[in-house]
Amino acid sequence: MPHFSTTALSALLLLSVCFTSAQSGRCADATSPTAIPAAQVVEIDAVVKDGIDRGQLPGCVVMIGHRGKIVFEKAYGERQVEPESVAMTVDTVFDLASLTKPVATATCIMHLVEQGKLNLDQKVVEIIPTFTGNGKENITIRQLLIHQSGLIADNSLRDYLDGPGKAFERIDALKLTAEPGTKFIYSDVGFIMLGRIVEVTGGMPLNEYAAKHIFKPSGMTETGYLPEKSLHSRTAPTERRDGKWMQGEVHDPRAYELNGVAGHAGLFSTAQDLSRYATMMLNGGRIDGQQVLKPETIELMVAPHEVSRGVRGLGWDIQSPYSSNRGDQLSERAFGHGGFTGTVLWIDPDKEIFFIFLSNRLHPDGEGSVNSLAGRIISIAAAALSSEAPNSESPATSR
């Protein structure tokens, strides 16, 4: 029998774990100082398998980055189970649901702030004069970003059925449920307003502004609203609408009635593209020589804001009732978000880690639950990576 060193045996074990099936993605070489150890890879596999077996999700893609490198990338299960089975792949396109809020809308707002076109403490009514009455004239952009505007979480879906124009009129007429700045109410309505602010201030629709100023400079070639038909076959379906599977069509009913483009939902992306976004955020707004946002803009965006129930960033969760997908091993500076369709993104600048979990947990029957599952995976990975000794490589390395 050939003789192998301990390092070589560890490498062979990790590679056997990572490449045991055609559906597996890439893991880092086990000889890399940032690789997730084989034992933790096995543990992550077991957590995902248990979730699939319990019907919590049909499948998922997990990607983890550490110190500028992808150290784990793997597809599990199926992206489609009805009307026929289709295996999950690492390049699957997902409906991000509320990940739209930070990745598209809030990032666009921060770009406009950076350009001097907006002020975070500016009142919304100064930008959208019809947004007034019932106390709404005191709401600021910052309060919308941290969900302390006093707006309702969601107004009736009936308010959206007569087209975007009427929907916005009905939002403008809403009464507040709390005094602005006093109560944390996670609000889709607030981010719909932020999407309108991007359009008015940026001079173009939200989807176009995000593509031009955020996604294209970041090299995110498969991220956007209203995905092209060529991507639909690679997109994970969610549920049926009017008897037809939603595949490449936004799941959120209000975003759907707003023609697929809204501040709170509607964005589609892949794990690869989100890794580029996360890298940009960890690198002070820079990736592949492109300065997408200034470092001070990133710092402003992710700075903690105490709210009535926890801590939020501008568009980001930090520690709140919505943080069950965070796990328990990230630093206090970590920021992230989840999406209703089963998507999770967390970024930790202290530990130089990003974690991407993408699933279509609603397929095929609207059931499924992944927040605690995602939190368990990130806890396993973060604990393993935190034990690694620092290396000399710059975190600015990008894929």
N, C-alpha and C positions, 0 to 999 in steps of 0.2 A: 504493500500500500504506500502511495507517495506520502512524503512528509510535508505538512503544511504548518506554517507559523500560526500563532493565535490570531494575528491580524488577518491573515489570508482566510482562515476558517470563518471569522466573523464576516468577511466580505462575501464569501460564498453563501453563507446562511442568509444574509440580507438580500443578495441577488436572487436566491431561490424563492424567497418570500415575495419579492417585487415582481417577478416575471413567471409566476406559476400558471397564468392563464392568458388567453388572447385579449381579455378585457383589461388586463393590468396596465397601469401607466408606468411612468418612470420614477424611480427613487434615486437619491444621490448615491454615488459610490461609497461603500461603507468605510473606505480609507480616508474619506474627506472628514476634516475635523468638525463639520457641521451636520453630518449625516444623523438621521434618527436611528438609534440602535435597533437591531433585529428584533429584540424582545418587545419593544414598543410598537414596531410595525405589526407584529403578530397580534398585539393587544388591540390596536386600531382596527385591524381586519375583523377581529372577533366582535367588537362593538358594532361595526357596520352590519356584519352578518346577522347579529342578533336583532338589530332594528329591522332589517329586511324580512327576516323570518317572522317577526311579530306584526308585520304589515304596516310599519310606521312610514315606510317609503318603498318605492319599487327599486330605487338605485340612487347613486349619487357620484359626484366627483369631489375628491378631497385634494387640495393643494396646499402645501406649507412651504414658506420661504424663510430663510435664516441667513442673516449677514450677506445679503445680496445674491443668494443662490436658492434655487428651487431644491429643497431637500426631500420632498415627497410629492408625488403626483400619481393619482390612481383613480380609475373608474371602477365602480362596483355595481353589480346587479343589472337592471334593465332600465332604459329610459322610456320604454313603451311596453305595456303589457296587453293593451287592447287597441284596436281589434286584433293585432298580432304582436308577438314578442319581438322586440328589437333591443339588442344589447346596449348598455351605456358605454360611451366612449369619452375619452378625456377632452375631445373637442366639441362636445355637446353644447348647444346654445340653450340658455335658460332664461325664462321670464324671471327677472330679478325682484319683481314686486317692490317692496318698500326700500330695498337697497338703492332704488332710484333716488330717494330723498337725499342721501349724502353724496353719492357718486356722480349724479347728474345735477340736480337742482341746487344743492348747497354749494357744490364746487363752482358752478356758474355764478352764483351770488358772490362768492368770495373773489372770483375773477373780476367781477364788476366793481367790488369794493376796492380791489387792488388798482383798478384803472381810474379810481376816483369818481366813478359814476354813481356809486351808492355809498351811503353811510349806514353802519349797522344800527345806529340809534335814530335813524330817520323814520318818521311816521309814514306808514303805508299810504295813508290818504293823500300825502304829498305826491305820490307817484300814480295812484289810482284814485282820483277824486270821488268816484262813485262809491268807494268803500268807506262809508261813513254812517253815522247814526247808531243809536243803541250802545254807545261807548266805544265803538270800533275806531273812532278817530284818534284814539290814544295808543293804538297798537303799533309797535315798532318792528322793523325787520329782525332785529335780534330776538325779540319775543316769539316771532314765528319760528325761527330756527331752533329755539330751545323748547318749543311747545308750551310756552307760558303766555300765550296771547289771550286766553279766555275763550277762544273759539271752540265750538262743539267738535267732537272727534270726527263725526261724519254726519252730514245732513242727508235727508231722504234721497234715495236713488231716483224717486219721481222728479226731483228737482233737475235732473240731468237729461230727461228723456225728450226734451224739446230742442236739443242742440246746445253747443257751448255758449252762445250768446245769452240765451235764457238762463242757463245754469249759472253763469257769472252774475247775472242780475239777481238771482235768488240768493247766491252767496253774499252779495253786497247788502242784502236786506236782512241777513241773519242777526239775531240777538246774541249777546254774549252769555256764557254760562258762568263766567267768573271775571273779576276785575283784571285787566291786563297786568301781567307781572306777578300775580299772586298764587297761581295754581298751575301745576303741571298736568296738562291734558294732552295726551298724544293725539295729534290732530292731522288727519289727511287734508282737511279743509285748509289748514294753515299752509301746507306745502303746495296745494293747488294755487293759493294766493302767491306764493314765492315763484312758482312757474310763470304766473302772469307778470310778476315784477321783472323777471328775466326778459320776457318778450318785450315789454314796454321800454325798459331801460336799454336793453341790448339791441333793439331795433330789428329783431328777427325772431321767429318761433323758437321755443325752448330746444326742440330737437336739433335745429340747425345751429344754434349758439353752442350747445354742448359738443356737437360734432366738430365745429370749427375751432373752438378755443380749448377744449379739454381732450376729447378722444383722439382726434387726428394728431395733434402734437405729441401725445403720449404713445402713439403707435398702436392704438386700440382699434384694429381694423374690422373687428366683428362685434362692435358694441354700438348700440343705438336704439332709438325707437323705430317702430314699424320695420322690422327686419325684412331684408330683401327676400324674394321668393326662393332664391338660390340657397338660402340658409334654412328654409322651413323643414326640409327633410332631415336636417341635423338638429332640429329644435325639439326639446323635450315637451310633449303634450301635457296639458293639465286636465281639465274636465271638459264636458260637453256644454256647448251653448246652442240652443235651438236645434239640438240633435246632431250637431257637428263638433268634432274635437277641436279644442283650442290648441293650435300648434303654429307658433309664429304670430299668434293673436293674443293681445294682452288679456290676462285673466281678470284683473280688477274691473268690476262692472262700471265704476264711475270713470276710470281712465278710458274704458272702451267707448263710453258715450261721449267722451271728449275727443273722439277720433284717434285714440291710441296714444296721445301725447299729453302728459300731465305732470305736474310737479311732484306728485306723491307716488306714482307708479307708471309703468309702461316701458321701462328700459329692459333690453335684452343684452346678454353678454356671455362670454365663456370664461373658464377658469384662467386660461392663458392671458386674456385681455385684462381681467381683474388683477392678475399678478403684476402687470405693468402699471396699473393704477396704484396699487399698494407700494410698489417700488418707487414710483414718483413721490408718493406721500412720505416715505421713509427717507428719501434722498433730498429733502428740502425743496421739493417741487421740480426736480430735474430728472430727466431720463434720456439716454442716448443723445446727449448734447443739447436737448431741448429744455428750456426753462419754462415749464407750463405754468407754475405759480412761484412766487417769491418765497424764500424760507420763512420770512416774517408773516406771510399770509397763511402758510401752513400752521405755524405756531398759534396764530390768532384763531384759526378754525378749530383746533383740537384742544384749546385751553379749557379747563374745567369751569363750568357755571353751576353753582348750586341752585337747584330748583326745589319745589316743595316736596318732591319725592325722589331725592337722589341727586346725581350729578350728570350733566349733559354737556356735550360740545356743541358747536354750531353745525347742526345737522347730524351730529353723531351721538350715539349712546356712549356713556362712560361707566356709570354704575347707577342703575335704576330698576324699576320693576320689570323692565324689558330685557334684562341682562342675563337671563338664564342660559343663553347660548354662549356666554363669555368663558365659562369654566372658572376655575379657582386658582390658576397659576400665572395669570398675566399681571403685569405691574399696574400701579395706580394710574399711570399715564396712558394705558391702552385705550383705544377707541374703536368702536365698531357699530354694526347694525345688523338686523335681520330682515327677512322678507316673508310675507305670508305664504308664498308658494313653497317655502322650504330652503331659503338661501341665507347664508351667513358670511360676513366678512369682519375680521378683527385684525387690527394692526397695533403692534406694541413697539414704540420707538426705543424704550429702555432695553428691551430684550432683543431688538432687531429681528422681530418675528412678524410674519403675516400669516393668517389662516383663512382659507377659502373653503367653504362647504356649499356645494350647489346640488339641490335635489328638486324634484317635482313631486313632493310628498302628497299633493292633492290628486295625483293620477292613480287609479282611474275614477275613484268614487268620492272625492272630496274629503276623504279622511286622511289620517297620517299625522305624525307629530315628530319633529326632529330637533327642537331647541335643546332639550337635555342631552340628546345623543351628540349633537355638535359640541356642546360644552364639555362632554366627557372626552371627546377626541382631542380638543384643543388642550385640555388639562394634561392628557398623556403626552402629547407632543411638546408642550411648553416645559413640562417638568424634565423631559429627556434633554431638550436642547439647552435649558438653563444650566444643566450640569456640565456642559461642554466648556472647555477652556477657551478663552478668547484667542482669536488668531489675528494675523497681521493684515488680512485682506480687508479692503475698504468696503463698507456697506453700500457704496455707490455702484458696485458692479451690477449690471442689468443683463437680462437675458438677450 
